[in-house]
Amino acid sequence: MDNSKSRLATAKEAATYLGISLSTLNRIEKEARLLPFRTPGGHRRYDRAMLDEYLESTRTQPVERVEVVIRHI
């Protein structure tokens, strides 16, 4: 994807940027977790900031390590 902030990515470029398949991108859109812009011809376009926000929202917090002690009775 072009580093220019004004350029919008195609669906294929967005999927590649996110590291997912086009099918997964479609599913994410159907779940309304990503809402692309539409061209007059109906093609989807994605702003890089939108993609970055999605990536940030899907990040998981590090799991806190808990020590477990097993006692035999």
N, CA, C, O and CB atoms as a CASP TS submission, in Angstrom:
PFRMAT TS
TARGET T0000
AUTHOR 0000-0000-0000
METHOD Language model
MODEL 1
PARENT N/A
ATOM      1  N   MET     1       0.849  -1.173   0.000  1.00  0.00           N
ATOM      2  CA  MET     1       0.000   0.000   0.000  1.00  0.00           C
ATOM      3  C   MET     1       0.892   1.233   0.000  1.00  0.00           C
ATOM      4  O   MET     1       1.902   1.268   0.702  1.00  0.00           O
ATOM      5  CB  MET     1      -0.964   0.000   1.219  1.00  0.00           C
ATOM      6  N   ASP     2       0.538   2.214  -0.759  1.00  0.00           N
ATOM      7  CA  ASP     2       1.273   3.470  -0.872  1.00  0.00           C
ATOM      8  C   ASP     2       1.293   4.184   0.474  1.00  0.00           C
ATOM      9  O   ASP     2       0.286   4.181   1.183  1.00  0.00           O
ATOM     10  CB  ASP     2       0.648   4.376  -1.956  1.00  0.00           C
ATOM     11  N   ASN     3       2.402   4.787   0.837  1.00  0.00           N
ATOM     12  CA  ASN     3       2.510   5.489   2.111  1.00  0.00           C
ATOM     13  C   ASN     3       1.816   6.843   2.110  1.00  0.00           C
ATOM     14  O   ASN     3       1.723   7.480   3.159  1.00  0.00           O
ATOM     15  CB  ASN     3       3.952   5.671   2.467  1.00  0.00           C
ATOM     16  N   SER     4       1.336   7.291   0.980  1.00  0.00           N
ATOM     17  CA  SER     4       0.642   8.568   0.898  1.00  0.00           C
ATOM     18  C   SER     4      -0.628   8.526   1.740  1.00  0.00           C
ATOM     19  O   SER     4      -1.419   7.589   1.629  1.00  0.00           O
ATOM     20  CB  SER     4       0.310   8.914  -0.566  1.00  0.00           C
ATOM     21  N   LYS     5      -0.824   9.540   2.580  1.00  0.00           N
ATOM     22  CA  LYS     5      -1.984   9.565   3.452  1.00  0.00           C
ATOM     23  C   LYS     5      -3.277   9.809   2.693  1.00  0.00           C
ATOM     24  O   LYS     5      -4.345   9.422   3.168  1.00  0.00           O
ATOM     25  CB  LYS     5      -1.809  10.618   4.504  1.00  0.00           C
ATOM     26  N   SER     6      -3.211  10.439   1.528  1.00  0.00           N
ATOM     27  CA  SER     6      -4.430  10.768   0.800  1.00  0.00           C
ATOM     28  C   SER     6      -4.921   9.620  -0.078  1.00  0.00           C
ATOM     29  O   SER     6      -6.071   9.641  -0.518  1.00  0.00           O
ATOM     30  CB  SER     6      -4.201  11.992  -0.049  1.00  0.00           C
ATOM     31  N   ARG     7      -4.097   8.635  -0.340  1.00  0.00           N
ATOM     32  CA  ARG     7      -4.466   7.528  -1.211  1.00  0.00           C
ATOM     33  C   ARG     7      -5.293   6.506  -0.449  1.00  0.00           C
ATOM     34  O   ARG     7      -4.954   6.131   0.673  1.00  0.00           O
ATOM     35  CB  ARG     7      -3.219   6.870  -1.804  1.00  0.00           C
ATOM     36  N   LEU     8      -6.362   6.064  -1.057  1.00  0.00           N
ATOM     37  CA  LEU     8      -7.199   5.032  -0.470  1.00  0.00           C
ATOM     38  C   LEU     8      -6.795   3.677  -1.034  1.00  0.00           C
ATOM     39  O   LEU     8      -6.434   3.565  -2.206  1.00  0.00           O
ATOM     40  CB  LEU     8      -8.695   5.315  -0.736  1.00  0.00           C
ATOM     41  N   ALA     9      -6.857   2.653  -0.194  1.00  0.00           N
ATOM     42  CA  ALA     9      -6.470   1.304  -0.598  1.00  0.00           C
ATOM     43  C   ALA     9      -7.658   0.559  -1.182  1.00  0.00           C
ATOM     44  O   ALA     9      -8.803   0.776  -0.784  1.00  0.00           O
ATOM     45  CB  ALA     9      -5.892   0.530   0.588  1.00  0.00           C
ATOM     46  N   THR    10      -7.372  -0.315  -2.121  1.00  0.00           N
ATOM     47  CA  THR    10      -8.391  -1.210  -2.658  1.00  0.00           C
ATOM     48  C   THR    10      -8.647  -2.318  -1.628  1.00  0.00           C
ATOM     49  O   THR    10      -7.932  -2.426  -0.631  1.00  0.00           O
ATOM     50  CB  THR    10      -7.947  -1.811  -4.045  1.00  0.00           C
ATOM     51  N   ALA    11      -9.659  -3.128  -1.876  1.00  0.00           N
ATOM     52  CA  ALA    11      -9.956  -4.244  -0.966  1.00  0.00           C
ATOM     53  C   ALA    11      -8.770  -5.196  -0.890  1.00  0.00           C
ATOM     54  O   ALA    11      -8.404  -5.646   0.195  1.00  0.00           O
ATOM     55  CB  ALA    11     -11.222  -5.006  -1.427  1.00  0.00           C
ATOM     56  N   LYS    12      -8.178  -5.502  -2.018  1.00  0.00           N
ATOM     57  CA  LYS    12      -7.032  -6.413  -2.033  1.00  0.00           C
ATOM     58  C   LYS    12      -5.867  -5.829  -1.246  1.00  0.00           C
ATOM     59  O   LYS    12      -5.227  -6.539  -0.471  1.00  0.00           O
ATOM     60  CB  LYS    12      -6.598  -6.711  -3.475  1.00  0.00           C
ATOM     61  N   GLU    13      -5.586  -4.545  -1.436  1.00  0.00           N
ATOM     62  CA  GLU    13      -4.501  -3.893  -0.701  1.00  0.00           C
ATOM     63  C   GLU    13      -4.802  -3.861   0.794  1.00  0.00           C
ATOM     64  O   GLU    13      -3.906  -4.072   1.612  1.00  0.00           O
ATOM     65  CB  GLU    13      -4.278  -2.466  -1.225  1.00  0.00           C
ATOM     66  N   ALA    14      -6.053  -3.601   1.153  1.00  0.00           N
ATOM     67  CA  ALA    14      -6.439  -3.560   2.567  1.00  0.00           C
ATOM     68  C   ALA    14      -6.275  -4.930   3.213  1.00  0.00           C
ATOM     69  O   ALA    14      -5.765  -5.038   4.328  1.00  0.00           O
ATOM     70  CB  ALA    14      -7.890  -3.076   2.718  1.00  0.00           C
ATOM     71  N   ALA    15      -6.707  -5.976   2.512  1.00  0.00           N
ATOM     72  CA  ALA    15      -6.578  -7.332   3.044  1.00  0.00           C
ATOM     73  C   ALA    15      -5.110  -7.682   3.249  1.00  0.00           C
ATOM     74  O   ALA    15      -4.743  -8.261   4.271  1.00  0.00           O
ATOM     75  CB  ALA    15      -7.246  -8.353   2.102  1.00  0.00           C
ATOM     76  N   THR    16      -4.286  -7.338   2.292  1.00  0.00           N
ATOM     77  CA  THR    16      -2.848  -7.594   2.408  1.00  0.00           C
ATOM     78  C   THR    16      -2.265  -6.818   3.589  1.00  0.00           C
ATOM     79  O   THR    16      -1.489  -7.366   4.371  1.00  0.00           O
ATOM     80  CB  THR    16      -2.118  -7.209   1.099  1.00  0.00           C
ATOM     81  N   TYR    17      -2.635  -5.559   3.715  1.00  0.00           N
ATOM     82  CA  TYR    17      -2.149  -4.711   4.810  1.00  0.00           C
ATOM     83  C   TYR    17      -2.527  -5.299   6.173  1.00  0.00           C
ATOM     84  O   TYR    17      -1.733  -5.273   7.114  1.00  0.00           O
ATOM     85  CB  TYR    17      -2.718  -3.285   4.676  1.00  0.00           C
ATOM     86  N   LEU    18      -3.751  -5.829   6.264  1.00  0.00           N
ATOM     87  CA  LEU    18      -4.221  -6.402   7.522  1.00  0.00           C
ATOM     88  C   LEU    18      -3.731  -7.831   7.744  1.00  0.00           C
ATOM     89  O   LEU    18      -3.835  -8.367   8.847  1.00  0.00           O
ATOM     90  CB  LEU    18      -5.727  -6.374   7.562  1.00  0.00           C
ATOM     91  N   GLY    19      -3.192  -8.444   6.680  1.00  0.00           N
ATOM     92  CA  GLY    19      -2.720  -9.817   6.793  1.00  0.00           C
ATOM     93  C   GLY    19      -3.846 -10.834   6.829  1.00  0.00           C
ATOM     94  O   GLY    19      -3.742 -11.864   7.494  1.00  0.00           O
ATOM     95  N   ILE    20      -4.929 -10.539   6.105  1.00  0.00           N
ATOM     96  CA  ILE    20      -6.098 -11.418   6.083  1.00  0.00           C
ATOM     97  C   ILE    20      -6.508 -11.672   4.636  1.00  0.00           C
ATOM     98  O   ILE    20      -5.989 -11.036   3.719  1.00  0.00           O
ATOM     99  CB  ILE    20      -7.277 -10.799   6.888  1.00  0.00           C
ATOM    100  N   SER    21      -7.433 -12.597   4.435  1.00  0.00           N
ATOM    101  CA  SER    21      -7.935 -12.888   3.091  1.00  0.00           C
ATOM    102  C   SER    21      -9.065 -11.919   2.737  1.00  0.00           C
ATOM    103  O   SER    21      -9.615 -11.243   3.607  1.00  0.00           O
ATOM    104  CB  SER    21      -8.429 -14.359   2.996  1.00  0.00           C
ATOM    105  N   LEU    22      -9.396 -11.864   1.463  1.00  0.00           N
ATOM    106  CA  LEU    22     -10.531 -11.039   1.035  1.00  0.00           C
ATOM    107  C   LEU    22     -11.830 -11.530   1.664  1.00  0.00           C
ATOM    108  O   LEU    22     -12.703 -10.727   1.995  1.00  0.00           O
ATOM    109  CB  LEU    22     -10.654 -11.045  -0.498  1.00  0.00           C
ATOM    110  N   SER    23     -11.961 -12.839   1.830  1.00  0.00           N
ATOM    111  CA  SER    23     -13.164 -13.401   2.466  1.00  0.00           C
ATOM    112  C   SER    23     -13.293 -12.908   3.910  1.00  0.00           C
ATOM    113  O   SER    23     -14.384 -12.560   4.363  1.00  0.00           O
ATOM    114  CB  SER    23     -13.122 -14.951   2.434  1.00  0.00           C
ATOM    115  N   THR    24     -12.183 -12.885   4.614  1.00  0.00           N
ATOM    116  CA  THR    24     -12.204 -12.396   5.994  1.00  0.00           C
ATOM    117  C   THR    24     -12.523 -10.909   6.024  1.00  0.00           C
ATOM    118  O   THR    24     -13.263 -10.453   6.895  1.00  0.00           O
ATOM    119  CB  THR    24     -10.855 -12.667   6.689  1.00  0.00           C
ATOM    120  N   LEU    25     -11.975 -10.152   5.088  1.00  0.00           N
ATOM    121  CA  LEU    25     -12.277  -8.730   5.006  1.00  0.00           C
ATOM    122  C   LEU    25     -13.780  -8.533   4.786  1.00  0.00           C
ATOM    123  O   LEU    25     -14.387  -7.671   5.421  1.00  0.00           O
ATOM    124  CB  LEU    25     -11.463  -8.062   3.868  1.00  0.00           C
ATOM    125  N   ASN    26     -14.377  -9.314   3.903  1.00  0.00           N
ATOM    126  CA  ASN    26     -15.819  -9.227   3.662  1.00  0.00           C
ATOM    127  C   ASN    26     -16.617  -9.532   4.930  1.00  0.00           C
ATOM    128  O   ASN    26     -17.599  -8.855   5.234  1.00  0.00           O
ATOM    129  CB  ASN    26     -16.229 -10.189   2.542  1.00  0.00           C
ATOM    130  N   ARG    27     -16.186 -10.557   5.665  1.00  0.00           N
ATOM    131  CA  ARG    27     -16.878 -10.916   6.908  1.00  0.00           C
ATOM    132  C   ARG    27     -16.789  -9.781   7.934  1.00  0.00           C
ATOM    133  O   ARG    27     -17.772  -9.459   8.601  1.00  0.00           O
ATOM    134  CB  ARG    27     -16.281 -12.212   7.499  1.00  0.00           C
ATOM    135  N   ILE    28     -15.617  -9.187   8.049  1.00  0.00           N
ATOM    136  CA  ILE    28     -15.425  -8.073   8.984  1.00  0.00           C
ATOM    137  C   ILE    28     -16.344  -6.913   8.616  1.00  0.00           C
ATOM    138  O   ILE    28     -16.904  -6.257   9.494  1.00  0.00           O
ATOM    139  CB  ILE    28     -13.948  -7.607   8.986  1.00  0.00           C
ATOM    140  N   GLU    29     -16.495  -6.665   7.332  1.00  0.00           N
ATOM    141  CA  GLU    29     -17.397  -5.595   6.881  1.00  0.00           C
ATOM    142  C   GLU    29     -18.845  -5.932   7.200  1.00  0.00           C
ATOM    143  O   GLU    29     -19.593  -5.065   7.649  1.00  0.00           O
ATOM    144  CB  GLU    29     -17.236  -5.352   5.373  1.00  0.00           C
ATOM    145  N   LYS    30     -19.255  -7.182   6.975  1.00  0.00           N
ATOM    146  CA  LYS    30     -20.636  -7.590   7.280  1.00  0.00           C
ATOM    147  C   LYS    30     -20.936  -7.457   8.763  1.00  0.00           C
ATOM    148  O   LYS    30     -22.078  -7.206   9.148  1.00  0.00           O
ATOM    149  CB  LYS    30     -20.882  -9.034   6.831  1.00  0.00           C
ATOM    150  N   GLU    31     -19.919  -7.622   9.597  1.00  0.00           N
ATOM    151  CA  GLU    31     -20.060  -7.452  11.041  1.00  0.00           C
ATOM    152  C   GLU    31     -19.994  -5.978  11.444  1.00  0.00           C
ATOM    153  O   GLU    31     -20.083  -5.649  12.627  1.00  0.00           O
ATOM    154  CB  GLU    31     -18.974  -8.241  11.771  1.00  0.00           C
ATOM    155  N   ALA    32     -19.839  -5.098  10.462  1.00  0.00           N
ATOM    156  CA  ALA    32     -19.758  -3.640  10.658  1.00  0.00           C
ATOM    157  C   ALA    32     -18.572  -3.234  11.527  1.00  0.00           C
ATOM    158  O   ALA    32     -18.637  -2.236  12.244  1.00  0.00           O
ATOM    159  CB  ALA    32     -21.046  -3.127  11.289  1.00  0.00           C
ATOM    160  N   ARG    33     -17.498  -4.000  11.462  1.00  0.00           N
ATOM    161  CA  ARG    33     -16.292  -3.641  12.198  1.00  0.00           C
ATOM    162  C   ARG    33     -15.361  -2.792  11.347  1.00  0.00           C
ATOM    163  O   ARG    33     -14.429  -2.177  11.866  1.00  0.00           O
ATOM    164  CB  ARG    33     -15.569  -4.894  12.674  1.00  0.00           C
ATOM    165  N   LEU    34     -15.609  -2.755  10.047  1.00  0.00           N
ATOM    166  CA  LEU    34     -14.908  -1.887   9.100  1.00  0.00           C
ATOM    167  C   LEU    34     -15.954  -1.390   8.105  1.00  0.00           C
ATOM    168  O   LEU    34     -16.736  -2.180   7.577  1.00  0.00           O
ATOM    169  CB  LEU    34     -13.715  -2.646   8.368  1.00  0.00           C
ATOM    170  N   LEU    35     -15.966  -0.108   7.856  1.00  0.00           N
ATOM    171  CA  LEU    35     -16.911   0.464   6.907  1.00  0.00           C
ATOM    172  C   LEU    35     -16.151   1.215   5.824  1.00  0.00           C
ATOM    173  O   LEU    35     -15.757   2.363   6.027  1.00  0.00           O
ATOM    174  CB  LEU    35     -17.913   1.401   7.620  1.00  0.00           C
ATOM    175  N   PRO    36     -15.942   0.582   4.685  1.00  0.00           N
ATOM    176  CA  PRO    36     -15.167   1.218   3.618  1.00  0.00           C
ATOM    177  C   PRO    36     -15.948   2.314   2.907  1.00  0.00           C
ATOM    178  O   PRO    36     -17.177   2.366   2.965  1.00  0.00           O
ATOM    179  CB  PRO    36     -14.720   0.181   2.612  1.00  0.00           C
ATOM    180  N   PHE    37     -15.209   3.180   2.239  1.00  0.00           N
ATOM    181  CA  PHE    37     -15.822   4.166   1.357  1.00  0.00           C
ATOM    182  C   PHE    37     -16.210   3.431   0.088  1.00  0.00           C
ATOM    183  O   PHE    37     -15.588   2.425  -0.254  1.00  0.00           O
ATOM    184  CB  PHE    37     -14.854   5.378   1.058  1.00  0.00           C
ATOM    185  N   ARG    38     -17.209   3.905  -0.607  1.00  0.00           N
ATOM    186  CA  ARG    38     -17.611   3.297  -1.883  1.00  0.00           C
ATOM    187  C   ARG    38     -17.399   4.304  -2.999  1.00  0.00           C
ATOM    188  O   ARG    38     -17.740   5.479  -2.868  1.00  0.00           O
ATOM    189  CB  ARG    38     -19.098   2.827  -1.844  1.00  0.00           C
ATOM    190  N   THR    39     -16.829   3.824  -4.104  1.00  0.00           N
ATOM    191  CA  THR    39     -16.674   4.665  -5.286  1.00  0.00           C
ATOM    192  C   THR    39     -18.040   4.731  -5.977  1.00  0.00           C
ATOM    193  O   THR    39     -18.928   3.941  -5.654  1.00  0.00           O
ATOM    194  CB  THR    39     -15.554   4.104  -6.260  1.00  0.00           C
ATOM    195  N   PRO    40     -18.222   5.657  -6.921  1.00  0.00           N
ATOM    196  CA  PRO    40     -19.492   5.701  -7.662  1.00  0.00           C
ATOM    197  C   PRO    40     -19.803   4.359  -8.342  1.00  0.00           C
ATOM    198  O   PRO    40     -20.969   4.040  -8.571  1.00  0.00           O
ATOM    199  CB  PRO    40     -19.448   6.822  -8.717  1.00  0.00           C
ATOM    200  N   GLY    41     -18.780   3.584  -8.662  1.00  0.00           N
ATOM    201  CA  GLY    41     -18.983   2.280  -9.288  1.00  0.00           C
ATOM    202  C   GLY    41     -19.206   1.158  -8.285  1.00  0.00           C
ATOM    203  O   GLY    41     -19.382   0.005  -8.678  1.00  0.00           O
ATOM    204  N   GLY    42     -19.201   1.480  -6.993  1.00  0.00           N
ATOM    205  CA  GLY    42     -19.463   0.493  -5.954  1.00  0.00           C
ATOM    206  C   GLY    42     -18.239  -0.222  -5.420  1.00  0.00           C
ATOM    207  O   GLY    42     -18.365  -1.139  -4.608  1.00  0.00           O
ATOM    208  N   HIS    43     -17.053   0.183  -5.862  1.00  0.00           N
ATOM    209  CA  HIS    43     -15.823  -0.451  -5.367  1.00  0.00           C
ATOM    210  C   HIS    43     -15.494   0.068  -3.970  1.00  0.00           C
ATOM    211  O   HIS    43     -15.731   1.233  -3.650  1.00  0.00           O
ATOM    212  CB  HIS    43     -14.636  -0.185  -6.336  1.00  0.00           C
ATOM    213  N   ARG    44     -14.944  -0.819  -3.151  1.00  0.00           N
ATOM    214  CA  ARG    44     -14.596  -0.458  -1.774  1.00  0.00           C
ATOM    215  C   ARG    44     -13.213   0.177  -1.720  1.00  0.00           C
ATOM    216  O   ARG    44     -12.285  -0.251  -2.405  1.00  0.00           O
ATOM    217  CB  ARG    44     -14.649  -1.695  -0.860  1.00  0.00           C
ATOM    218  N   ARG    45     -13.101   1.206  -0.889  1.00  0.00           N
ATOM    219  CA  ARG    45     -11.812   1.867  -0.665  1.00  0.00           C
ATOM    220  C   ARG    45     -11.641   2.091   0.831  1.00  0.00           C
ATOM    221  O   ARG    45     -12.594   2.382   1.554  1.00  0.00           O
ATOM    222  CB  ARG    45     -11.720   3.222  -1.448  1.00  0.00           C
ATOM    223  N   TYR    46     -10.390   1.945   1.271  1.00  0.00           N
ATOM    224  CA  TYR    46     -10.087   1.988   2.698  1.00  0.00           C
ATOM    225  C   TYR    46      -9.017   3.028   2.982  1.00  0.00           C
ATOM    226  O   TYR    46      -7.991   3.084   2.304  1.00  0.00           O
ATOM    227  CB  TYR    46      -9.636   0.609   3.199  1.00  0.00           C
ATOM    228  N   ASP    47      -9.266   3.840   3.980  1.00  0.00           N
ATOM    229  CA  ASP    47      -8.303   4.820   4.450  1.00  0.00           C
ATOM    230  C   ASP    47      -7.337   4.108   5.394  1.00  0.00           C
ATOM    231  O   ASP    47      -7.753   3.270   6.194  1.00  0.00           O
ATOM    232  CB  ASP    47      -9.012   6.028   5.159  1.00  0.00           C
ATOM    233  N   ARG    48      -6.057   4.436   5.301  1.00  0.00           N
ATOM    234  CA  ARG    48      -5.062   3.765   6.150  1.00  0.00           C
ATOM    235  C   ARG    48      -5.352   3.971   7.634  1.00  0.00           C
ATOM    236  O   ARG    48      -5.153   3.056   8.433  1.00  0.00           O
ATOM    237  CB  ARG    48      -3.658   4.276   5.823  1.00  0.00           C
ATOM    238  N   ALA    49      -5.819   5.161   8.010  1.00  0.00           N
ATOM    239  CA  ALA    49      -6.129   5.418   9.420  1.00  0.00           C
ATOM    240  C   ALA    49      -7.237   4.475   9.898  1.00  0.00           C
ATOM    241  O   ALA    49      -7.199   4.003  11.035  1.00  0.00           O
ATOM    242  CB  ALA    49      -6.552   6.897   9.626  1.00  0.00           C
ATOM    243  N   MET    50      -8.221   4.199   9.037  1.00  0.00           N
ATOM    244  CA  MET    50      -9.300   3.273   9.367  1.00  0.00           C
ATOM    245  C   MET    50      -8.745   1.872   9.610  1.00  0.00           C
ATOM    246  O   MET    50      -9.146   1.192  10.554  1.00  0.00           O
ATOM    247  CB  MET    50     -10.352   3.245   8.242  1.00  0.00           C
ATOM    248  N   LEU    51      -7.825   1.450   8.757  1.00  0.00           N
ATOM    249  CA  LEU    51      -7.226   0.131   8.895  1.00  0.00           C
ATOM    250  C   LEU    51      -6.380   0.040  10.166  1.00  0.00           C
ATOM    251  O   LEU    51      -6.399  -0.971  10.867  1.00  0.00           O
ATOM    252  CB  LEU    51      -6.375  -0.194   7.668  1.00  0.00           C
ATOM    253  N   ASP    52      -5.641   1.111  10.448  1.00  0.00           N
ATOM    254  CA  ASP    52      -4.827   1.134  11.663  1.00  0.00           C
ATOM    255  C   ASP    52      -5.704   1.091  12.914  1.00  0.00           C
ATOM    256  O   ASP    52      -5.362   0.415  13.884  1.00  0.00           O
ATOM    257  CB  ASP    52      -3.937   2.385  11.686  1.00  0.00           C
ATOM    258  N   GLU    53      -6.832   1.805  12.901  1.00  0.00           N
ATOM    259  CA  GLU    53      -7.765   1.785  14.037  1.00  0.00           C
ATOM    260  C   GLU    53      -8.320   0.383  14.237  1.00  0.00           C
ATOM    261  O   GLU    53      -8.446  -0.085  15.368  1.00  0.00           O
ATOM    262  CB  GLU    53      -8.921   2.790  13.820  1.00  0.00           C
ATOM    263  N   TYR    54      -8.652  -0.287  13.138  1.00  0.00           N
ATOM    264  CA  TYR    54      -9.156  -1.651  13.240  1.00  0.00           C
ATOM    265  C   TYR    54      -8.091  -2.556  13.851  1.00  0.00           C
ATOM    266  O   TYR    54      -8.383  -3.331  14.762  1.00  0.00           O
ATOM    267  CB  TYR    54      -9.586  -2.180  11.856  1.00  0.00           C
ATOM    268  N   LEU    55      -6.871  -2.464  13.358  1.00  0.00           N
ATOM    269  CA  LEU    55      -5.794  -3.289  13.907  1.00  0.00           C
ATOM    270  C   LEU    55      -5.619  -3.037  15.402  1.00  0.00           C
ATOM    271  O   LEU    55      -5.461  -3.977  16.181  1.00  0.00           O
ATOM    272  CB  LEU    55      -4.477  -3.011  13.169  1.00  0.00           C
ATOM    273  N   GLU    56      -5.647  -1.785  15.793  1.00  0.00           N
ATOM    274  CA  GLU    56      -5.474  -1.439  17.206  1.00  0.00           C
ATOM    275  C   GLU    56      -6.621  -2.013  18.043  1.00  0.00           C
ATOM    276  O   GLU    56      -6.402  -2.468  19.166  1.00  0.00           O
ATOM    277  CB  GLU    56      -5.396   0.097  17.382  1.00  0.00           C
ATOM    278  N   SER    57      -7.828  -1.993  17.506  1.00  0.00           N
ATOM    279  CA  SER    57      -8.986  -2.488  18.256  1.00  0.00           C
ATOM    280  C   SER    57      -8.957  -4.005  18.418  1.00  0.00           C
ATOM    281  O   SER    57      -9.611  -4.544  19.311  1.00  0.00           O
ATOM    282  CB  SER    57     -10.274  -2.072  17.562  1.00  0.00           C
ATOM    283  N   THR    58      -8.212  -4.690  17.569  1.00  0.00           N
ATOM    284  CA  THR    58      -8.159  -6.146  17.648  1.00  0.00           C
ATOM    285  C   THR    58      -6.976  -6.655  18.457  1.00  0.00           C
ATOM    286  O   THR    58      -6.830  -7.860  18.664  1.00  0.00           O
ATOM    287  CB  THR    58      -8.106  -6.727  16.266  1.00  0.00           C
ATOM    288  N   ARG    59      -6.147  -5.750  18.904  1.00  0.00           N
ATOM    289  CA  ARG    59      -4.991  -6.170  19.706  1.00  0.00           C
ATOM    290  C   ARG    59      -5.469  -6.701  21.045  1.00  0.00           C
ATOM    291  O   ARG    59      -6.390  -6.153  21.651  1.00  0.00           O
ATOM    292  CB  ARG    59      -3.997  -4.997  19.912  1.00  0.00           C
ATOM    293  N   THR    60      -4.846  -7.757  21.494  1.00  0.00           N
ATOM    294  CA  THR    60      -5.192  -8.301  22.802  1.00  0.00           C
ATOM    295  C   THR    60      -4.187  -7.812  23.824  1.00  0.00           C
ATOM    296  O   THR    60      -3.019  -7.573  23.516  1.00  0.00           O
ATOM    297  CB  THR    60      -5.236  -9.846  22.771  1.00  0.00           C
ATOM    298  N   GLN    61      -4.661  -7.673  25.029  1.00  0.00           N
ATOM    299  CA  GLN    61      -3.789  -7.263  26.119  1.00  0.00           C
ATOM    300  C   GLN    61      -2.954  -8.468  26.536  1.00  0.00           C
ATOM    301  O   GLN    61      -3.429  -9.602  26.471  1.00  0.00           O
ATOM    302  CB  GLN    61      -4.611  -6.698  27.324  1.00  0.00           C
ATOM    303  N   PRO    62      -1.718  -8.235  26.962  1.00  0.00           N
ATOM    304  CA  PRO    62      -0.894  -9.356  27.420  1.00  0.00           C
ATOM    305  C   PRO    62      -1.579 -10.060  28.589  1.00  0.00           C
ATOM    306  O   PRO    62      -2.139  -9.416  29.477  1.00  0.00           O
ATOM    307  CB  PRO    62       0.520  -8.868  27.834  1.00  0.00           C
ATOM    308  N   VAL    63      -1.528 -11.353  28.575  1.00  0.00           N
ATOM    309  CA  VAL    63      -2.130 -12.141  29.646  1.00  0.00           C
ATOM    310  C   VAL    63      -1.208 -12.099  30.851  1.00  0.00           C
ATOM    311  O   VAL    63      -0.004 -12.335  30.744  1.00  0.00           O
ATOM    312  CB  VAL    63      -2.391 -13.608  29.194  1.00  0.00           C
ATOM    313  N   GLU    64      -1.795 -11.797  31.995  1.00  0.00           N
ATOM    314  CA  GLU    64      -1.011 -11.742  33.225  1.00  0.00           C
ATOM    315  C   GLU    64      -0.679 -13.169  33.650  1.00  0.00           C
ATOM    316  O   GLU    64      -1.550 -14.038  33.692  1.00  0.00           O
ATOM    317  CB  GLU    64      -1.781 -10.983  34.355  1.00  0.00           C
ATOM    318  N   ARG    65       0.576 -13.389  33.959  1.00  0.00           N
ATOM    319  CA  ARG    65       0.982 -14.723  34.387  1.00  0.00           C
ATOM    320  C   ARG    65       0.565 -14.924  35.837  1.00  0.00           C
ATOM    321  O   ARG    65       0.795 -14.070  36.693  1.00  0.00           O
ATOM    322  CB  ARG    65       2.516 -14.925  34.217  1.00  0.00           C
ATOM    323  N   VAL    66      -0.040 -16.045  36.083  1.00  0.00           N
ATOM    324  CA  VAL    66      -0.480 -16.379  37.419  1.00  0.00           C
ATOM    325  C   VAL    66       0.196 -17.680  37.824  1.00  0.00           C
ATOM    326  O   VAL    66       0.195 -18.656  37.074  1.00  0.00           O
ATOM    327  CB  VAL    66      -2.029 -16.495  37.493  1.00  0.00           C
ATOM    328  N   GLU    67       0.770 -17.681  39.015  1.00  0.00           N
ATOM    329  CA  GLU    67       1.416 -18.892  39.502  1.00  0.00           C
ATOM    330  C   GLU    67       0.371 -19.777  40.152  1.00  0.00           C
ATOM    331  O   GLU    67      -0.404 -19.318  40.991  1.00  0.00           O
ATOM    332  CB  GLU    67       2.557 -18.561  40.497  1.00  0.00           C
ATOM    333  N   VAL    68       0.348 -21.029  39.773  1.00  0.00           N
ATOM    334  CA  VAL    68      -0.597 -21.986  40.320  1.00  0.00           C
ATOM    335  C   VAL    68       0.176 -22.981  41.193  1.00  0.00           C
ATOM    336  O   VAL    68       1.179 -23.560  40.776  1.00  0.00           O
ATOM    337  CB  VAL    68      -1.380 -22.719  39.180  1.00  0.00           C
ATOM    338  N   VAL    69      -0.315 -23.152  42.386  1.00  0.00           N
ATOM    339  CA  VAL    69       0.311 -24.100  43.305  1.00  0.00           C
ATOM    340  C   VAL    69      -0.645 -25.259  43.498  1.00  0.00           C
ATOM    341  O   VAL    69      -1.804 -25.061  43.863  1.00  0.00           O
ATOM    342  CB  VAL    69       0.670 -23.431  44.672  1.00  0.00           C
ATOM    343  N   ILE    70      -0.163 -26.465  43.257  1.00  0.00           N
ATOM    344  CA  ILE    70      -0.986 -27.669  43.452  1.00  0.00           C
ATOM    345  C   ILE    70      -0.493 -28.366  44.699  1.00  0.00           C
ATOM    346  O   ILE    70       0.687 -28.691  44.830  1.00  0.00           O
ATOM    347  CB  ILE    70      -0.924 -28.631  42.207  1.00  0.00           C
ATOM    348  N   ARG    71      -1.409 -28.585  45.601  1.00  0.00           N
ATOM    349  CA  ARG    71      -1.058 -29.262  46.847  1.00  0.00           C
ATOM    350  C   ARG    71      -1.671 -30.646  46.851  1.00  0.00           C
ATOM    351  O   ARG    71      -2.853 -30.818  46.553  1.00  0.00           O
ATOM    352  CB  ARG    71      -1.530 -28.452  48.077  1.00  0.00           C
ATOM    353  N   HIS    72      -0.869 -31.613  47.186  1.00  0.00           N
ATOM    354  CA  HIS    72      -1.367 -32.982  47.299  1.00  0.00           C
ATOM    355  C   HIS    72      -1.866 -33.220  48.704  1.00  0.00           C
ATOM    356  O   HIS    72      -1.196 -32.858  49.672  1.00  0.00           O
ATOM    357  CB  HIS    72      -0.275 -34.006  46.933  1.00  0.00           C
ATOM    358  N   ILE    73      -3.014 -33.813  48.829  1.00  0.00           N
ATOM    359  CA  ILE    73      -3.609 -34.065  50.150  1.00  0.00           C
ATOM    360  C   ILE    73      -3.348 -35.498  50.540  1.00  0.00           C
ATOM    361  O   ILE    73      -3.760 -35.929  51.617  1.00  0.00           O
ATOM    362  CB  ILE    73      -5.133 -33.769  50.156  1.00  0.00           C
TER
END
